[in-house]
Amino acid sequence: MSELVQEGFSLVIEIAVPMLLAALVGVLAAAGIARAFGIQDAAMGLLTRAIAVIAAITILGAGWAASVTSFTRDAWSGLAALGRGAP
């Protein structure tokens, strides 16, 4: 059971880290553009973060979906074994 929890946490990190990095890149890009052009609009930072995260989901989403599907399949099969009394 602890292996399943560990695998679940690693899957969450595998999915969350690229999105956080994409948001960071979006913020840095917005800050650079705002500084270069003297723009002081908070919406620009929000928009660039949203675009960066959507791009990350678009590019990496299929791989993430496959990982989540595999994890779910393993979790359900492990649940059946646990019900039979297997460790």
C-alpha positions as CSV (number, residue, x, y, z in Angstrom):
1,M,0.0,0.0,0.0
2,S,2.9,2.4,0.8
3,E,4.3,1.8,-2.7
4,L,1.0,3.0,-4.1
5,V,1.0,6.1,-2.1
6,Q,4.6,6.8,-3.0
7,E,3.8,6.3,-6.7
8,G,0.8,8.6,-6.4
9,F,2.9,11.4,-4.9
10,S,5.6,11.0,-7.5
11,L,2.9,11.2,-10.2
12,V,1.5,14.4,-8.7
13,I,5.0,15.9,-8.6
14,E,5.6,14.7,-12.2
15,I,2.5,16.6,-13.3
16,A,2.8,19.7,-11.0
17,V,6.5,20.7,-11.5
18,P,6.3,21.3,-15.3
19,M,3.2,23.4,-14.8
20,L,4.9,25.4,-12.1
21,L,7.9,25.9,-14.2
22,A,5.7,27.0,-17.2
23,A,4.0,29.6,-14.9
24,L,7.4,30.8,-13.7
25,V,8.6,31.2,-17.3
26,G,5.4,33.1,-18.1
27,V,5.9,35.4,-15.1
28,L,9.5,36.1,-16.1
29,A,8.5,36.8,-19.7
30,A,5.8,39.2,-18.6
31,A,8.1,40.9,-16.2
32,G,10.7,41.4,-19.0
33,I,8.2,42.7,-21.4
34,A,6.6,45.0,-18.8
35,R,10.0,46.4,-17.8
36,A,11.1,46.9,-21.4
37,F,7.9,48.8,-22.4
38,G,7.1,50.4,-19.1
39,I,3.7,48.6,-18.8
40,Q,2.2,48.4,-15.3
41,D,-0.8,46.2,-15.9
42,A,-1.3,43.2,-13.6
43,A,-3.5,41.4,-16.2
44,M,-0.4,40.9,-18.4
45,G,1.2,38.7,-15.9
46,L,-1.9,36.7,-15.4
47,L,-2.4,36.3,-19.1
48,T,1.1,35.1,-19.8
49,R,1.0,32.6,-16.9
50,A,-2.3,31.3,-18.2
51,I,-0.9,30.9,-21.7
52,A,2.2,29.2,-20.4
53,V,0.3,26.7,-18.3
54,I,-2.2,26.0,-21.1
55,A,0.8,25.4,-23.5
56,A,2.4,23.0,-21.0
57,I,-0.9,21.1,-20.7
58,T,-1.3,20.9,-24.4
59,I,2.3,19.7,-25.0
60,L,2.5,17.3,-22.0
61,G,-1.1,16.4,-21.4
62,A,-1.2,13.2,-23.4
63,G,1.8,11.8,-21.5
64,W,0.2,12.8,-18.2
65,A,-3.1,11.2,-19.1
66,A,-1.3,7.9,-19.9
67,S,0.6,8.0,-16.6
68,V,-2.6,8.7,-14.6
69,T,-4.4,5.9,-16.5
70,S,-1.6,3.4,-15.7
71,F,-1.5,4.5,-12.1
72,T,-5.3,4.1,-11.8
73,R,-5.2,0.7,-13.4
74,D,-2.5,-0.5,-11.0
75,A,-4.4,1.0,-8.0
76,W,-7.6,-0.8,-8.9
77,S,-5.8,-4.1,-9.4
78,G,-4.0,-3.6,-6.1
79,L,-7.4,-2.9,-4.4
80,A,-8.7,-6.3,-5.6
81,A,-5.6,-8.0,-4.2
82,L,-6.0,-6.2,-0.9
83,G,-9.6,-7.4,-0.7
84,R,-8.4,-11.0,-1.0
85,G,-6.1,-10.5,2.0
86,A,-2.8,-10.1,0.0
87,P,-0.3,-7.7,1.4
